[in-house]
């Protein structure tokens, strides 16, 4: 199974941009890059996903390296509510019953006021 | 749409007792997942339902664990003869199954189990 590597923790100041890196050097050509985050005492929530092109939504932006071996989740202006564990997950392009979201350890983001 | 609902939020039990958790998915979501999460770790997949059919079970799901989804709506996860190692957060998620590569899971807030 293709795996991801993320820093255990990162710190950011409120109102500043945050770049959360993810390495996935063994990614296959059909793997999508999904990001979820887990706020304290909550279940994970979907943030964003992409294949090759950079993606933007109301929550964040996803920048994908040209060789797809790494990606970066960008929070444009961190707020205290963004303090969470962020998970970078490779999801096979062909969905079938054997392809489940497999979570790693994630990055714990701390936001300082 | 009230999201994925799990009950109870917290459960404390003594070793050897049986416990049952309930998950109500988002209405009309045909896929339902159970995950388990221990402190400081990411969620681990346990089992998955497509409608009422249980299609996938992790090796983590020992014989003491059983999950059901009668009529393809709510689901229950039962743990028999609980052990201290069963202490964890049990998360339920659902999806509408239409997304393929855009599959998005919606998680509940989980049931925190403590086995004394």
gemmi code that builds the backbone of each chain (N, CA, C; Angstrom):
import gemmi

chains = {
    "A": [
        ("UNK", (0.847, -1.198, 0.000), (0.000, 0.000, 0.000), (0.882, 1.246, 0.000)),
        ("UNK", (0.528, 2.217, -0.852), (1.262, 3.463, -0.853), (1.029, 4.175, 0.465)),
        ("UNK", (2.099, 4.756, 1.030), (1.984, 5.390, 2.333), (2.362, 6.849, 2.233)),
        ("UNK", (1.981, 7.601, 3.248), (2.308, 9.014, 3.335), (3.140, 9.275, 4.573)),
        ("UNK", (3.941, 10.321, 4.495), (4.762, 10.748, 5.620), (4.468, 12.202, 5.911)),
        ("UNK", (4.117, 12.481, 7.176), (3.792, 13.831, 7.593), (4.553, 14.155, 8.884)),
        ("UNK", (4.867, 15.430, 9.092), (5.475, 15.793, 10.377), (4.477, 15.534, 11.499)),
        ("UNK", (4.997, 15.167, 12.663), (4.098, 14.865, 13.779), (3.315, 16.087, 14.231)),
        ("UNK", (3.976, 17.250, 14.230), (3.298, 18.446, 14.716), (3.858, 19.686, 14.037)),
        ("UNK", (3.033, 20.720, 14.010), (3.444, 22.019, 13.495), (2.750, 23.088, 14.310)),
        ("UNK", (3.378, 24.261, 14.334), (2.805, 25.400, 15.031), (2.597, 26.544, 14.067)),
        ("UNK", (1.573, 27.311, 14.315), (1.317, 28.473, 13.474), (0.761, 29.590, 14.344)),
        ("UNK", (0.925, 30.809, 13.850), (0.287, 31.944, 14.513), (-1.057, 32.218, 13.852)),
        ("UNK", (-1.966, 32.668, 14.668), (-3.290, 32.997, 14.148), (-3.177, 34.060, 13.062)),
        ("UNK", (-4.029, 33.951, 12.064), (-4.118, 34.894, 10.953), (-2.983, 34.734, 9.937)),
        ("UNK", (-2.065, 33.820, 10.166), (-0.987, 33.594, 9.207), (-1.274, 32.350, 8.369)),
        ("UNK", (-0.668, 32.273, 7.157), (-0.864, 31.057, 6.348), (-0.116, 29.873, 6.952)),
        ("UNK", (-0.641, 28.690, 6.687), (-0.030, 27.445, 7.167), (0.150, 26.510, 5.990)),
        ("UNK", (1.326, 25.934, 5.887), (1.614, 24.961, 4.832), (1.909, 23.614, 5.490)),
        ("UNK", (1.033, 22.671, 5.285), (1.190, 21.340, 5.874), (1.692, 20.382, 4.797)),
        ("UNK", (2.926, 19.866, 4.960), (3.489, 19.013, 3.917), (3.113, 17.546, 4.069)),
        ("UNK", (3.162, 16.845, 2.950), (2.924, 15.404, 2.937), (3.797, 14.787, 1.847)),
        ("UNK", (4.570, 13.785, 2.206), (5.372, 13.054, 1.231), (4.716, 11.728, 0.908)),
        ("UNK", (4.661, 11.417, -0.361), (4.077, 10.138, -0.809), (4.854, 9.674, -2.028)),
        ("UNK", (6.099, 9.290, -1.800), (7.012, 8.978, -2.897), (6.622, 7.718, -3.658)),
        ("UNK", (5.807, 6.845, -3.055), (5.419, 5.599, -3.742), (4.018, 5.687, -4.337)),
        ("UNK", (3.534, 6.887, -4.534), (2.185, 7.077, -5.066), (2.076, 6.462, -6.459)),
        ("UNK", (0.939, 5.840, -6.742), (0.734, 5.283, -8.074), (-0.004, 6.312, -8.928)),
        ("UNK", (-0.017, 6.044, -10.224), (-0.597, 7.002, -11.144), (-2.071, 7.254, -10.946)),
        ("UNK", (-2.775, 6.327, -10.301), (-4.219, 6.482, -10.121), (-4.607, 6.850, -8.702)),
        ("UNK", (-3.640, 7.030, -7.835), (-3.962, 7.396, -6.444), (-4.351, 8.866, -6.360)),
        ("UNK", (-5.466, 9.119, -5.686), (-5.857, 10.476, -5.370), (-5.304, 10.844, -3.988)),
        ("UNK", (-5.037, 12.115, -3.793), (-4.532, 12.616, -2.523), (-5.695, 13.277, -1.792)),
        ("UNK", (-6.066, 12.688, -0.676), (-7.178, 13.212, 0.128), (-6.632, 13.770, 1.435)),
        ("UNK", (-7.246, 14.822, 1.918), (-6.927, 15.380, 3.226), (-8.190, 15.410, 4.085)),
        ("UNK", (-8.038, 14.933, 5.299), (-9.076, 15.034, 6.313), (-8.450, 15.719, 7.530)),
        ("UNK", (-9.299, 16.297, 8.350), (-8.801, 16.836, 9.602), (-9.725, 16.397, 10.743)),
        ("UNK", (-9.157, 16.350, 11.929), (-9.921, 15.916, 13.089), (-9.758, 16.943, 14.203)),
        ("UNK", (-10.839, 17.638, 14.468), (-10.856, 18.598, 15.560), (-10.960, 17.845, 16.882)),
        ("UNK", (-10.560, 18.465, 17.977), (-10.629, 17.789, 19.276), (-12.033, 17.276, 19.574)),
        ("UNK", (-12.104, 16.042, 20.026), (-13.369, 15.400, 20.425), (-14.366, 15.256, 19.276)),
        ("UNK", (-13.878, 15.254, 18.050), (-14.742, 15.090, 16.880), (-14.218, 13.961, 16.009)),
        ("UNK", (-15.071, 13.476, 15.121), (-14.593, 12.560, 14.108), (-13.911, 13.341, 12.993)),
        ("UNK", (-13.147, 12.658, 12.154), (-12.491, 13.351, 11.034), (-13.514, 13.990, 10.103)),
        ("UNK", (-13.084, 15.064, 9.436), (-13.927, 15.677, 8.416), (-13.109, 15.888, 7.155)),
        ("UNK", (-13.774, 15.727, 6.028), (-13.131, 15.897, 4.719), (-12.698, 17.346, 4.539)),
        ("UNK", (-11.508, 17.526, 3.974), (-11.037, 18.880, 3.690), (-10.962, 19.120, 2.187)),
        ("UNK", (-10.202, 18.286, 1.478), (-9.962, 18.537, 0.061), (-9.325, 17.306, -0.540)),
        ("UNK", (-9.380, 17.177, -1.867), (-8.635, 16.107, -2.516), (-8.271, 16.530, -3.932)),
        ("UNK", (-7.273, 15.838, -4.508), (-6.868, 16.148, -5.875), (-6.059, 15.010, -6.461)),
        ("UNK", (-5.819, 15.097, -7.771), (-5.056, 14.070, -8.481), (-3.731, 14.624, -8.982)),
        ("UNK", (-3.807, 15.639, -9.831), (-2.576, 16.216, -10.375), (-2.560, 17.735, -10.254)),
        ("UNK", (-3.701, 18.331, -10.520), (-3.742, 19.797, -10.518), (-3.987, 20.328, -9.112)),
        ("UNK", (-3.542, 21.555, -8.895), (-3.828, 22.210, -7.626), (-5.333, 22.431, -7.504)),
        ("UNK", (-5.815, 22.381, -6.280), (-7.253, 22.461, -6.021), (-7.506, 23.499, -4.942)),
        ("UNK", (-8.612, 24.201, -5.077), (-9.022, 25.165, -4.055), (-10.468, 24.904, -3.663)),
        ("UNK", (-10.764, 25.060, -2.402), (-12.155, 25.102, -1.969), (-12.258, 26.092, -0.810)),
        ("UNK", (-13.431, 26.145, -0.214), (-13.634, 27.171, 0.808), (-12.808, 26.934, 2.054)),
        ("UNK", (-12.356, 25.683, 2.242), (-11.601, 25.377, 3.450), (-10.105, 25.573, 3.272)),
        ("UNK", (-9.588, 25.188, 2.095), (-8.140, 25.142, 1.944), (-7.770, 25.059, 0.478)),
        ("UNK", (-6.466, 25.059, 0.231), (-5.921, 24.789, -1.099), (-4.988, 23.595, -1.006)),
        ("UNK", (-4.903, 22.864, -2.089), (-4.021, 21.703, -2.176), (-3.069, 21.930, -3.334)),
        ("UNK", (-1.775, 21.966, -3.010), (-0.751, 22.111, -4.028), (-0.063, 20.761, -4.199)),
        ("UNK", (-0.052, 20.250, -5.420), (0.515, 18.932, -5.710), (1.758, 19.106, -6.559)),
        ("UNK", (2.854, 18.492, -6.131), (4.103, 18.585, -6.874), (3.949, 17.982, -8.265)),
        ("UNK", (4.766, 18.461, -9.182), (4.644, 17.995, -10.560), (4.867, 16.487, -10.676)),
        ("UNK", (5.784, 15.943, -9.873), (6.022, 14.493, -9.914), (5.068, 13.725, -9.002)),
        ("UNK", (4.203, 14.447, -8.327), (3.173, 13.887, -7.437), (3.740, 13.147, -6.232)),
        ("UNK", (4.993, 13.313, -5.954), (5.573, 12.592, -4.822), (5.408, 13.377, -3.524)),
        ("UNK", (4.858, 14.534, -3.603), (4.567, 15.295, -2.395), (3.414, 16.253, -2.667)),
        ("UNK", (2.809, 16.709, -1.586), (1.730, 17.682, -1.705), (1.736, 18.549, -0.452)),
        ("UNK", (1.048, 19.681, -0.558), (0.986, 20.617, 0.569), (-0.435, 21.113, 0.731)),
        ("UNK", (-0.942, 20.993, 1.935), (-2.239, 21.571, 2.255), (-1.995, 22.985, 2.766)),
        ("UNK", (-2.696, 23.931, 2.186), (-2.486, 25.325, 2.549), (-3.751, 25.892, 3.185)),
        ("UNK", (-3.596, 26.361, 4.416), (-4.663, 27.124, 5.071), (-4.244, 28.580, 4.959)),
        ("UNK", (-5.027, 29.390, 4.305), (-4.569, 30.734, 3.939), (-4.464, 31.672, 5.134)),
        ("UNK", (-5.366, 31.509, 6.086), (-5.307, 32.323, 7.299), (-5.756, 31.461, 8.456)),
        ("UNK", (-4.804, 30.980, 9.215), (-5.139, 30.059, 10.295), (-5.943, 30.765, 11.378)),
        ("UNK", (-6.953, 30.077, 11.853), (-7.703, 30.559, 13.009), (-7.560, 29.534, 14.126)),
        ("UNK", (-7.967, 29.915, 15.313), (-7.866, 28.992, 16.439), (-8.689, 27.739, 16.180)),
        ("UNK", (-9.748, 27.881, 15.386), (-10.612, 26.723, 15.087), (-9.961, 25.740, 14.133)),
        ("UNK", (-8.839, 26.134, 13.542), (-8.132, 25.218, 12.643), (-7.188, 24.288, 13.389)),
        ("UNK", (-7.050, 24.475, 14.682), (-6.210, 23.576, 15.478), (-6.822, 22.180, 15.442)),
        ("UNK", (-6.076, 21.238, 14.869), (-6.617, 19.894, 14.632), (-5.481, 18.981, 14.200)),
        ("UNK", (-5.794, 17.702, 14.030), (-4.862, 16.765, 13.406), (-5.255, 16.644, 11.939)),
        ("UNK", (-4.293, 16.851, 11.058), (-4.538, 16.825, 9.625), (-3.942, 15.542, 9.039)),
        ("UNK", (-4.772, 14.807, 8.325), (-4.364, 13.529, 7.748), (-4.275, 13.633, 6.223)),
        ("UNK", (-3.161, 13.213, 5.688), (-2.955, 13.109, 4.244), (-3.095, 11.633, 3.878)),
        ("UNK", (-3.985, 11.316, 2.948), (-4.326, 9.913, 2.660), (-4.313, 9.693, 1.157)),
        ("UNK", (-3.711, 8.606, 0.725), (-3.777, 8.215, -0.682), (-4.965, 7.295, -0.883)),
        ("UNK", (-5.807, 7.631, -1.831), (-7.034, 6.873, -2.075), (-7.010, 6.355, -3.503)),
        ("UNK", (-7.106, 5.034, -3.673), (-7.018, 4.463, -5.019), (-8.068, 5.019, -5.965)),
        ("UNK", (-7.678, 5.227, -7.182), (-8.604, 5.787, -8.152), (-9.749, 4.876, -8.487)),
        ("UNK", (-9.492, 3.563, -8.408), (-10.559, 2.605, -8.696), (-11.182, 2.188, -7.393)),
        ("UNK", (-12.396, 2.674, -7.123), (-13.033, 2.348, -5.853), (-13.597, 0.946, -5.910)),
        ("UNK", (-13.288, 0.168, -4.885), (-13.961, -1.116, -4.709), (-13.998, -1.408, -3.220)),
        ("UNK", (-14.643, -2.470, -2.883), (-14.883, -2.756, -1.475), (-13.596, -2.908, -0.696)),
        ("UNK", (-12.493, -3.199, -1.361), (-11.242, -3.379, -0.637), (-10.466, -2.106, -0.410)),
        ("UNK", (-10.957, -1.016, -0.958), (-10.198, 0.232, -0.861), (-10.801, 1.123, 0.199)),
        ("UNK", (-10.267, 1.056, 1.388), (-10.767, 1.878, 2.459), (-9.815, 3.028, 2.720)),
        ("UNK", (-10.358, 4.102, 3.249), (-9.493, 5.189, 3.684), (-8.594, 4.672, 4.798)),
        ("UNK", (-7.294, 4.777, 4.606), (-6.327, 4.310, 5.596), (-5.604, 5.515, 6.169)),
        ("UNK", (-5.846, 5.764, 7.450), (-5.272, 6.934, 8.113), (-3.902, 6.606, 8.695)),
        ("UNK", (-2.988, 7.552, 8.563), (-1.715, 7.470, 9.260), (-1.807, 8.246, 10.555)),
        ("UNK", (-0.661, 8.727, 11.032), (-0.641, 9.461, 12.289), (-1.035, 10.915, 12.171)),
        ("UNK", (-0.910, 11.489, 10.964), (-1.299, 12.877, 10.764), (-0.336, 13.880, 11.366)),
        ("UNK", (-0.655, 15.157, 11.136), (0.096, 16.281, 11.697), (-0.804, 17.046, 12.654)),
        ("UNK", (-0.339, 17.191, 13.873), (-1.105, 17.980, 14.847), (-0.732, 19.440, 14.669)),
        ("UNK", (-1.703, 20.239, 14.260), (-1.474, 21.672, 14.058), (-1.923, 22.429, 15.292)),
        ("UNK", (-1.002, 23.196, 15.841), (-1.322, 24.069, 16.975), (-1.308, 25.512, 16.476)),
        ("UNK", (-2.326, 26.274, 16.817), (-2.442, 27.662, 16.385), (-2.363, 28.565, 17.605)),
        ("UNK", (-1.402, 29.453, 17.575), (-1.195, 30.370, 18.704), (-1.881, 31.700, 18.448)),
        ("UNK", (-2.567, 32.220, 19.448), (-3.242, 33.521, 19.258), (-2.226, 34.655, 19.166)),
    ],
    "B": [
        ("UNK", (-30.578, 17.582, 7.179), (-29.485, 16.622, 7.310), (-28.768, 16.885, 8.628)),
        ("UNK", (-28.856, 15.907, 9.548), (-28.284, 16.125, 10.868), (-26.904, 15.509, 10.996)),
        ("UNK", (-26.375, 14.949, 9.965), (-25.062, 14.348, 10.054), (-25.134, 12.941, 10.619)),
        ("UNK", (-23.968, 12.352, 10.807), (-23.879, 10.999, 11.352), (-24.002, 11.073, 12.866)),
        ("UNK", (-24.890, 10.286, 13.408), (-25.152, 10.320, 14.841), (-24.697, 9.024, 15.492)),
        ("UNK", (-24.005, 9.122, 16.606), (-23.559, 7.921, 17.320), (-24.035, 7.984, 18.772)),
        ("UNK", (-24.382, 6.801, 19.271), (-24.909, 6.730, 20.636), (-24.425, 5.448, 21.306)),
        ("UNK", (-23.960, 5.504, 22.560), (-23.771, 6.707, 23.368), (-22.486, 7.448, 22.997)),
        ("UNK", (-22.256, 8.606, 23.560), (-21.002, 9.321, 23.355), (-19.895, 8.722, 24.207)),
        ("UNK", (-20.277, 8.251, 25.367), (-19.306, 7.657, 26.289), (-19.904, 6.386, 26.884)),
        ("UNK", (-19.038, 5.386, 27.076), (-19.479, 4.141, 27.699), (-18.353, 3.641, 28.584)),
        ("UNK", (-18.681, 3.422, 29.856), (-17.729, 2.824, 30.781), (-18.274, 1.461, 31.159)),
        ("UNK", (-17.441, 0.443, 31.055), (-17.900, -0.899, 31.355), (-16.802, -1.657, 32.084)),
        ("UNK", (-17.199, -2.739, 32.681), (-16.219, -3.589, 33.357), (-15.771, -4.690, 32.399)),
        ("UNK", (-14.566, -5.097, 32.564), (-14.013, -6.172, 31.741), (-14.921, -7.391, 31.789)),
        ("UNK", (-15.177, -7.956, 30.624), (-16.019, -9.136, 30.549), (-17.464, -8.854, 30.188)),
        ("UNK", (-17.864, -7.596, 30.285), (-19.237, -7.224, 29.934), (-19.358, -7.038, 28.424)),
        ("UNK", (-20.600, -7.113, 27.958), (-20.875, -6.856, 26.548), (-21.345, -5.414, 26.390)),
        ("UNK", (-20.972, -4.789, 25.273), (-21.433, -3.443, 24.984), (-21.914, -3.370, 23.541)),
        ("UNK", (-22.826, -2.476, 23.302), (-23.348, -2.267, 21.950), (-23.414, -0.775, 21.664)),
        ("UNK", (-22.932, -0.396, 20.491), (-22.974, 0.994, 20.050), (-23.887, 1.089, 18.831)),
        ("UNK", (-24.473, 2.267, 18.693), (-25.360, 2.491, 17.556), (-24.853, 3.644, 16.698)),
        ("UNK", (-25.060, 3.508, 15.399), (-24.703, 4.574, 14.462), (-25.877, 4.810, 13.529)),
        ("UNK", (-26.293, 6.056, 13.414), (-27.302, 6.450, 12.438), (-26.610, 7.276, 11.360)),
        ("UNK", (-26.503, 6.746, 10.146), (-25.799, 7.475, 9.089), (-26.651, 8.612, 8.552)),
        ("UNK", (-26.051, 9.404, 7.685), (-26.814, 10.402, 6.965), (-27.840, 9.671, 6.110)),
        ("UNK", (-29.057, 10.166, 6.128), (-30.134, 9.460, 5.422), (-29.795, 9.320, 3.939)),
        ("UNK", (-30.098, 8.171, 3.426), (-29.859, 7.811, 2.028), (-28.398, 7.526, 1.702)),
        ("UNK", (-27.526, 7.575, 2.679), (-26.161, 7.118, 2.450), (-26.169, 5.593, 2.496)),
        ("UNK", (-25.689, 4.955, 1.414), (-25.776, 3.510, 1.377), (-24.524, 2.822, 1.916)),
        ("UNK", (-23.463, 3.578, 2.128), (-22.242, 2.966, 2.672), (-22.028, 3.406, 4.113)),
        ("UNK", (-21.640, 2.456, 4.933), (-21.412, 2.746, 6.351), (-20.146, 2.049, 6.801)),
        ("UNK", (-19.331, 2.765, 7.534), (-18.021, 2.277, 7.960), (-17.904, 2.380, 9.483)),
        ("UNK", (-17.158, 1.446, 10.046), (-16.750, 1.537, 11.452), (-15.230, 1.601, 11.508)),
        ("UNK", (-14.754, 2.540, 12.318), (-13.328, 2.688, 12.576), (-13.112, 2.693, 14.086)),
        ("UNK", (-11.885, 2.397, 14.470), (-11.505, 2.462, 15.883), (-10.280, 3.352, 15.994)),
        ("UNK", (-10.225, 4.169, 17.047), (-9.109, 5.086, 17.210), (-8.639, 5.068, 18.653)),
        ("UNK", (-7.358, 4.800, 18.842), (-6.768, 4.879, 20.172), (-6.004, 6.188, 20.299)),
        ("UNK", (-5.714, 6.559, 21.517), (-5.133, 7.860, 21.807), (-3.833, 8.091, 21.042)),
        ("UNK", (-3.774, 9.181, 20.306), (-2.559, 9.551, 19.598), (-2.369, 8.874, 18.258)),
        ("UNK", (-3.325, 8.022, 17.883), (-3.228, 7.314, 16.601), (-4.331, 7.764, 15.653)),
        ("UNK", (-4.127, 7.508, 14.365), (-5.190, 7.768, 13.413), (-6.238, 6.668, 13.474)),
        ("UNK", (-7.426, 6.909, 12.965), (-8.468, 5.874, 12.958), (-8.046, 4.647, 12.159)),
        ("UNK", (-8.448, 3.464, 12.653), (-8.172, 2.196, 11.962), (-9.489, 1.597, 11.485)),
        ("UNK", (-9.502, 1.179, 10.243), (-10.704, 0.591, 9.646), (-11.063, -0.731, 10.313)),
        ("UNK", (-12.353, -0.901, 10.606), (-12.837, -2.155, 11.180), (-13.700, -2.933, 10.191)),
        ("UNK", (-14.744, -2.283, 9.682), (-15.666, -2.993, 8.811), (-16.476, -2.006, 7.993)),
        ("UNK", (-17.129, -2.535, 6.948), (-17.827, -1.678, 5.993), (-19.095, -2.375, 5.504)),
        ("UNK", (-20.150, -1.601, 5.331), (-21.422, -2.102, 4.807), (-21.788, -1.348, 3.540)),
        ("UNK", (-22.299, -2.058, 2.577), (-22.969, -1.477, 1.430), (-24.426, -1.879, 1.597)),
        ("UNK", (-25.252, -0.898, 1.894), (-26.634, -1.186, 2.297), (-26.596, -2.150, 3.491)),
        ("UNK", (-27.283, -3.289, 3.425), (-27.287, -4.176, 4.588), (-26.179, -5.227, 4.540)),
        ("UNK", (-25.427, -5.259, 3.441), (-24.403, -6.293, 3.271), (-23.069, -5.836, 3.864)),
        ("UNK", (-22.513, -6.682, 4.723), (-21.191, -6.404, 5.284), (-20.155, -6.944, 4.305)),
        ("UNK", (-19.450, -6.063, 3.615), (-18.597, -6.453, 2.493), (-17.128, -6.559, 2.853)),
        ("UNK", (-16.728, -5.968, 3.944), (-15.311, -5.980, 4.263), (-15.130, -5.982, 5.772)),
        ("UNK", (-14.218, -6.804, 6.241), (-13.909, -6.843, 7.671), (-12.407, -6.836, 7.844)),
        ("UNK", (-11.917, -5.998, 8.718), (-10.496, -5.934, 8.999), (-10.082, -7.110, 9.876)),
        ("UNK", (-8.797, -7.443, 9.805), (-8.269, -8.472, 10.705), (-8.333, -8.011, 12.156)),
        ("UNK", (-8.485, -6.699, 12.343), (-8.605, -6.164, 13.701), (-9.910, -6.602, 14.355)),
        ("UNK", (-10.887, -6.966, 13.544), (-12.203, -7.315, 14.060), (-12.200, -8.767, 14.515)),
        ("UNK", (-11.938, -8.963, 15.808), (-11.877, -10.327, 16.328), (-13.277, -10.927, 16.414)),
        ("UNK", (-13.328, -12.197, 16.809), (-14.615, -12.904, 16.904), (-15.523, -12.291, 17.966)),
        ("UNK", (-14.959, -11.484, 18.850), (-15.787, -10.882, 19.896), (-16.568, -9.670, 19.363)),
        ("UNK", (-16.211, -9.230, 18.182), (-16.855, -8.062, 17.587), (-17.858, -8.526, 16.534)),
        ("UNK", (-19.018, -7.906, 16.555), (-19.977, -8.174, 15.485), (-20.693, -6.879, 15.137)),
        ("UNK", (-20.912, -6.691, 13.870), (-21.597, -5.503, 13.394), (-22.758, -5.913, 12.515)),
        ("UNK", (-23.821, -5.132, 12.601), (-25.000, -5.399, 11.787), (-25.525, -4.093, 11.232)),
        ("UNK", (-26.243, -4.211, 10.142), (-26.925, -3.052, 9.575), (-28.249, -3.532, 8.972)),
        ("UNK", (-29.184, -3.833, 9.840), (-30.469, -4.339, 9.358), (-31.186, -3.294, 8.506)),
        ("UNK", (-31.729, -3.758, 7.403), (-32.491, -2.887, 6.501), (-31.661, -1.762, 5.912)),
        ("UNK", (-30.375, -1.838, 6.033), (-29.512, -0.847, 5.401), (-29.632, 0.553, 5.945)),
        ("UNK", (-30.108, 0.663, 7.195), (-30.222, 2.016, 7.759), (-29.194, 2.180, 8.868)),
        ("UNK", (-29.633, 2.155, 10.121), (-28.682, 2.304, 11.226), (-27.829, 1.046, 11.347)),
        ("UNK", (-26.745, 1.177, 12.092), (-25.861, 0.029, 12.311), (-25.557, -0.090, 13.799)),
        ("UNK", (-25.277, -1.306, 14.222), (-24.823, -1.539, 15.590), (-23.492, -2.274, 15.571)),
        ("UNK", (-22.669, -1.954, 16.528), (-21.393, -2.648, 16.726), (-21.406, -3.197, 18.147)),
        ("UNK", (-21.308, -4.510, 18.271), (-21.316, -5.138, 19.574), (-19.950, -5.722, 19.882)),
        ("UNK", (-19.524, -5.526, 21.099), (-18.290, -6.146, 21.571), (-18.667, -7.064, 22.738)),
        ("UNK", (-18.368, -8.329, 22.608), (-18.653, -9.278, 23.680), (-17.410, -9.483, 24.536)),
        ("UNK", (-17.627, -9.753, 25.804), (-16.538, -10.065, 26.746), (-15.413, -9.041, 26.598)),
        ("UNK", (-15.761, -7.796, 26.858), (-14.804, -6.717, 26.629), (-13.507, -6.923, 27.399)),
        ("UNK", (-12.448, -6.431, 26.802), (-11.104, -6.476, 27.391), (-10.595, -5.044, 27.501)),
        ("UNK", (-9.609, -4.833, 28.350), (-9.086, -3.485, 28.531), (-8.512, -2.936, 27.234)),
        ("UNK", (-7.996, -3.803, 26.406), (-7.450, -3.380, 25.114), (-8.510, -2.893, 24.142)),
        ("UNK", (-9.773, -3.087, 24.476), (-10.850, -2.597, 23.618), (-11.128, -1.124, 23.866)),
        ("UNK", (-10.546, -0.565, 24.908), (-10.757, 0.852, 25.216), (-10.265, 1.700, 24.059)),
        ("UNK", (-11.150, 2.496, 23.506), (-10.838, 3.287, 22.313), (-12.037, 4.146, 21.959)),
        ("UNK", (-11.858, 4.999, 20.970), (-12.962, 5.727, 20.369), (-13.431, 4.916, 19.166)),
        ("UNK", (-14.721, 4.656, 19.101), (-15.283, 3.916, 17.968), (-16.043, 4.910, 17.094)),
        ("UNK", (-15.569, 5.043, 15.871), (-16.098, 6.039, 14.944), (-16.912, 5.362, 13.851)),
        ("UNK", (-18.005, 6.012, 13.507), (-18.837, 5.547, 12.408), (-18.785, 6.606, 11.315)),
        ("UNK", (-18.807, 6.189, 10.080), (-18.826, 7.118, 8.957), (-19.782, 6.599, 7.900)),
        ("UNK", (-20.306, 7.498, 7.094), (-21.155, 7.072, 5.989), (-20.803, 7.855, 4.734)),
        ("UNK", (-21.184, 7.300, 3.600), (-20.984, 7.983, 2.329), (-22.104, 7.585, 1.391)),
        ("UNK", (-22.306, 8.407, 0.355), (-23.422, 8.118, -0.540), (-23.054, 7.165, -1.657)),
        ("UNK", (-21.781, 6.801, -1.717), (-21.387, 5.781, -2.674), (-21.405, 6.194, -4.126)),
        ("UNK", (-21.595, 7.470, -4.376), (-21.715, 7.902, -5.769), (-20.441, 8.531, -6.296)),
        ("UNK", (-19.474, 8.689, -5.415), (-18.357, 9.542, -5.786), (-17.205, 8.867, -6.490)),
        ("UNK", (-17.091, 7.554, -6.408), (-15.920, 6.914, -7.001), (-14.679, 7.508, -6.393)),
        ("UNK", (-13.849, 8.097, -7.215), (-12.616, 8.687, -6.702), (-12.894, 9.918, -5.857)),
        ("UNK", (-14.105, 10.458, -5.936), (-14.479, 11.599, -5.114), (-15.184, 11.185, -3.836)),
        ("UNK", (-15.097, 9.902, -3.523), (-15.746, 9.373, -2.326), (-15.351, 10.189, -1.099)),
        ("UNK", (-16.354, 10.711, -0.404), (-16.109, 11.478, 0.808), (-16.832, 10.795, 1.953)),
        ("UNK", (-16.111, 10.617, 3.028), (-16.713, 10.021, 4.210), (-17.122, 11.105, 5.191)),
        ("UNK", (-18.296, 10.912, 5.784), (-18.788, 11.819, 6.804), (-18.793, 11.042, 8.125)),
        ("UNK", (-18.045, 11.547, 9.089), (-17.876, 10.836, 10.347), (-18.783, 11.395, 11.436)),
        ("UNK", (-19.166, 10.507, 12.352), (-19.814, 10.928, 13.572), (-18.774, 11.346, 14.595)),
        ("UNK", (-19.248, 11.742, 15.763), (-18.329, 12.191, 16.812), (-17.767, 11.045, 17.640)),
        ("UNK", (-18.262, 9.844, 17.390), (-17.669, 8.679, 18.023), (-18.274, 8.298, 19.366)),
        ("UNK", (-18.012, 7.061, 19.761), (-18.340, 6.562, 21.097), (-17.033, 6.227, 21.795)),
        ("UNK", (-16.787, 6.865, 22.912), (-15.563, 6.603, 23.684), (-15.826, 5.476, 24.669)),
        ("UNK", (-15.151, 4.360, 24.480), (-15.318, 3.203, 25.349), (-14.152, 3.097, 26.323)),
        ("UNK", (-14.483, 2.962, 27.591), (-13.476, 2.722, 28.620), (-13.805, 1.411, 29.308)),
        ("UNK", (-12.870, 0.472, 29.258), (-13.067, -0.832, 29.898), (-12.196, -0.880, 31.148)),
        ("UNK", (-12.855, -1.021, 32.292), (-12.126, -1.000, 33.568), (-11.698, -2.392, 34.007)),
    ],
}
model = gemmi.Model(1)
for chain_id, residues in chains.items():
    chain = gemmi.Chain(chain_id)
    for i, (resn, *xyz) in enumerate(residues, 1):
        res = gemmi.Residue()
        res.name, res.seqid = resn, gemmi.SeqId(i, " ")
        for name, pos in zip(("N", "CA", "C"), xyz):
            atom = gemmi.Atom()
            atom.name, atom.element = name, gemmi.Element(name[0])
            atom.pos, atom.b_iso = gemmi.Position(*pos), 0.0
            res.add_atom(atom)
        chain.add_residue(res)
    model.add_chain(chain)
structure = gemmi.Structure()
structure.add_model(model)
structure.setup_entities()
